[in-house]
């Protein structure tokens, strides 16, 4: 993260004696990235976080990708994927490479254990539902439209609110997710031209400290497997923390669109920067205001990237036949652009109410069997004029 925050009780100086009411020491833990040169947080535990009672492998996490024949644009209809399981069990892998994996999930129950992705950060884009992300940093409520960003090393579990149907897009990175560097000054503060700033970022709101004995399970994903660790004390025993590394939420409605006299390119929508990919937010905005402007995007070739769009709400002006919770995938190597009629039809329109999340990767994505089962086979030829001649 880019600014300092703290919750609970911490000592005046770091790495100094900090004693519990019985005179024993609290147990300090440093959590940081990039060795000791990146952002970090200091947490103070009731019990040593190293006291593991039992450990065993749960399962392998290798994702099987399908071999596909022809290179083509694709449309995945993911609105009706199955409901069931917790936020980890419900994940349906759709596509990925060595730097990022995209999942969809419709969980219907809370997690009974805590989870840590130890090789990178996770972003949960909350499409539907409310609830709470519980971690050693405290409670972080979430709502529709939230990007919930969870740095590597954070122990967390998702607790949906009762009676609140859930739907989410999961972006699992093998590395760290950060604000774009061009939005920040040399001191890490958001600049005036940034489409969001520190005020829009919600850190954990309440720190809960548990001093309980029992059997507590933590699952850690790393090195191609999930390992179960069993503790005999509650893992959320932190009485205070401070620093720049913590989970946070940012709502897509707080992204301020950048507009111009003519159509602006996709980088103006960038929200996060990841290892080998970017995340962009398409939000309701005014269209271009040059008297001869064409609001619909021009045809373009993604020479260096695959483009994935996840459709959240509204009417996407340049696409026909896409629906809520569907994906379009436009791979590098072939151009794509607006569907027939939408380019001309956008002229004179004042605004758009579309809401979508885009992930552009700089290395090719591979698809899973689950993704191919959701494919709209006719999408690749949907630019042909005869497809619309009778409409």
N, C-alpha and C positions, 0 to 999 in steps of 0.2 A: 504494500500500500504506500501511499504518498504522504501521509500525515500522522502525527503522533496521537495516540489515544491510550487511555488507561481505565481500568475498572477495579474495584475492590481495594484491598490494603497492600501497599508495597513499602519497602524501607526507603529512607532518604537517599542512600547511596547503593548502587548495584554492587553485587558480589561482597556484601558485608553481612555481619550477623543480623539475623531477623528471627526473633524467637516467638514460639507459641506460648500460650498462657501457662503451660506446665514447665516452661523453661527450655524445652527442646527446640531445635532449630527447624524452621520451615525449610523446604527443599527446593532450591532454585533450579530452574530449567531454562536454558537458552534455546530458542527455536529460531533458526535463521536459514537463509538461502545463500547460494553462491559462497559456500564456505563461511567465513566470518566477515565477508565484505559486502553482503547484500542486506536487504531489510531484515529486521529481526524483532522478536518479542522476548521478554523475560517473564516467566510464570513462577509463582510460588505455591508449592504443594504442601498438603498436610503429610503426605507419605512419599517416599522416593518413587518416581515414575518408572524406575528400573526393576521393581519387584514383581516379576512375572512368575506365576505359579506353574503354568503349563503352556506348551505351545505345540501345534500340530498343523499340517497342511490341510486345508479344506478342499481346494480344487485348483486345477489349472485355469488360467484365464485367457489362453490363446484364442483369438478370433479367427474363424475359418472364412476366408474370402473365396468367392466363386470366380471361376475363369469366365470372362464374357468375350463374345466374339466381336461384333462390330462396335466401333466407337460411335456413340450417339448420345443425344440429349435424352434425359429421362425425367419422368414424373412419378413420384411415389405417393400413393394415397394411404396415409397413415392415420386417418381419423378414427378408424375402427379397430385399432390394435387391441388385443385382449387387456382386460383389467385384472389386476391381481398381484399380490405380493407386496413386499415393502419396497422402499425406494431403490434398493440394490437389486432385489430379486426381479423387479418388474422391468428392468432395463432390457430393451430389444436393440441389439447392435445392428446398424444399417450400413455404415461405411466408415473407412478409416485408412490410415497409413501409419508410418512409424512415429508420427508426431502428434496425431490427434485421432480420436474415435468419436463418432456421433451416434447417440442412442436416442430413442424415445421411450417414455415410460408412463404408465397409468397405475401407480400404486394405490392400494386400498387399505393399508394398515401401517402402523408405526414400526420402526425398526426396534428389535429387542436387544440389539447390540450396538456398539459404536464401530465406526469404520474410518480407515485412513488410507488415502491413496499416496503412497510413499515415493512415487516417481514423477509427480507433477500435480498441477492444479486442476480442479473441477469447476465448471460453471453449470449451474442448474438454471435454465430459463423456465420460469414458472408460467405455463400457459393458462392452466386452470387450477383453482384451489388455494386454500390458505392453510397455514400451519406454522410450525416453529422448527428452525434448525437449532439443535442443541449441541454445544461443544464445550470444551474446557475454557473457552473464552466467554461463555455466557449464552443467553437465549437471543436468537435473531428471528423475529417474526417475518414471515414472507406472505406475499399476496400476488395475484395475477399481474404479469408484466415484469416481475422482478428477475434480474440477473443475480443469482446468489453465487458469489465467487468464494471458493473454498481453497485456500492455499494448501500445498502439500505439507504433511505433518500434523494437520489439524484432525483431532478425533471428533467425529460428528455422527449424529443420527437425525433423521427427519421424522417429525411427528405431525402428521396431517391433522387438521381440525376435524372433529366428528361431523359427519354429514356433509363434508366438503369434497366433491369429486376432484381428483387430481389428474393433471396432465403436464408433462414437462419434456423439454428438449435438454439432453445432457451432452455437454462438450467436455470430453476427457482429454486433457493435454498431457503430453510427456515433456514437461518443462513448465515455465511460469507464464502467467497471464497478467499483463500490465496495461495501464493506460498508454496510448500512443505517445512516444517521446516528444513529438512535435506539439503536444498539448501542454507540456510542462516547461517551467523555467529551470535555470541551473540549480535551483534550490529544491526542486521537486514540487513546487506549487503549481496548480493549474493556471494557465494563462487566460487572458481575457477573451481570446478567440476560441477557446475550448468549448465544445457543445455541452459539457457538464463540468461540475466542479466539486469541491469538498462538501459543500452543503447538500449535494444530492446523494452522497454516499452514507448508508446507514450501517454503523457498526453494531455489534451485539448490544442489546439494550439493558440486560440485567444479568448479573453474575450470580449463579447458584453454586454453593459449596456443599458437597456431600461428604460426610465423615461416617461411612458405613462399611461394615465387614460383610462378606458374602462371596458369591461367585459372579464375576463380571467379565463379559466377553468383549474383546476388541478384535476386529478383523483388519488385517493390513494387506493391501494389494501392492505387490512389487515383484520383480524378477519372474514375471509370467505366472504367478500363482497368488492365491489368497491364503494367508496363514492366520490361524486362530490363536490369540494370546488370552490366557485366563489370569485374572488378578483376583486377590482375595480382599481388595479394598476398592471402593468406587473410583473409577478413573477420573471423574470430574471433581477432584478435591482441591481445586485451585482457589486460593483466598484472595488473590490479586494478580494483576499483570499489567504491563505497559509495553509500548513499542509501536512499530509500524506494520507488523505482520499479524493479520487477524482476518477471519471471514467477514464479508460485508455484503450488503444488498444494494443494488442500484436499479431503479425502475425505468423501463424503457420510455415511459411517459415523461420522464425528466430529461430525456435527450432533446436538446434544442437543435432543430434542423438548420443546416447552412444552405441558403438558397442564393440564386443569382439571376442575372438577366437572361442567360441561356442555360441549357441543361447542365447540371453539375455532375462530375464523375463520381463513381462509387466511393472513393476515399473520403469524401465529405461525410459519409455515414459511419465511418469507422468509430468503434466504441472501445474495443480492446485489441491488444497486440499479443499474439501467442507465438510459440516456437513453430515457425513454418506456416502460420496461418493468421488471418485477422478475423475479427467479429464485427459486423456492421449492423446498425439499427435503421430500418426504414420506418418513419413515423409520419403521422399526418402533418402536412406542410403546404405552404403556398407554392404554386407553380411558378415557372420562370416568367419574367415580366418584360422581356424584349417584345416589341410589337409583332415581330415575325417569329417568335420562339415556337419550338415544338416540344411540349413538355415530356412526351414519351421518350425513353432512352433510344439512342441511335444503335444500329447494329455494331457489334464489337466482337473481337476475338480475344479470348482469354489466353494469350500466348504463353504466359507463365503460370497460370493458376486454373484450378477447378473452382467453379462457383456453385455454391449450394444455397438455395433460398428456402427458408421455412416460413410458411404463410400462417400468420397469427390471426388477424382480423381484417375486415374491410374488403374493398374491391381493388385488386392490383391492376392498374390501368393498362399495363403492357401485356397482360396474360389473359387467355381465355381457358376455361375448363379447369382451373385450379380451385381448390377448396380449402377451407380451414384445416390446419394441421397436416397439410400435404407439403411435399418437397419437390423442387425442381433441381436437377443436377445438369450443369452445362460444363462439360469437360474441356480442358485445353485442347487446341488443335483444330477446332471447328468454330465458326462464328455463330452467334445467336443474337436475337434482338426481339423487337415487339412482334406480336402476332399480326397477321394481315388485318388491316382496318384500324388497329389501335393507334398506330402512328399518326394517321390523318385524323382519327377521332379525338385525339388528345388536344388538338389545336383549339384554342379559345377557352379551355377549361381553366378554372381559377385555382383549384386546390385538389389534393388527394387525401383520402382518409385511410390509406393502406397502413398496415402494421405488419412488419416482417423482420426476421432475423436472417442475416446472411453470413455464411462462413466461406471465406476464400482460402484455399490451401495452395501452397507453392510447390507441392509435389502431388502426383496423381493419387486420387482416392480409389480404393477398391470396394466393391459392394459385397454384401453378405447374401446368403440364401434368403434370409428374412426380408431383405430389401427387395430382391427380385420378385418375391411373392406379392409385393405391394405395387408392382409397376403397372402403369397405364401404357400399354403396348403401342398405342397410337400417337403418343406425344411426339416422337421423333419426326413424324411427318406432318405435324400440326401447323407448319408454316406454309404448306401448299395452298394455293388460292382456291382450288376446288373443294377444299374442306369447308369453306365458308360460302360458296357460291349460292347455296340454297337457303342461307340464313338471313 
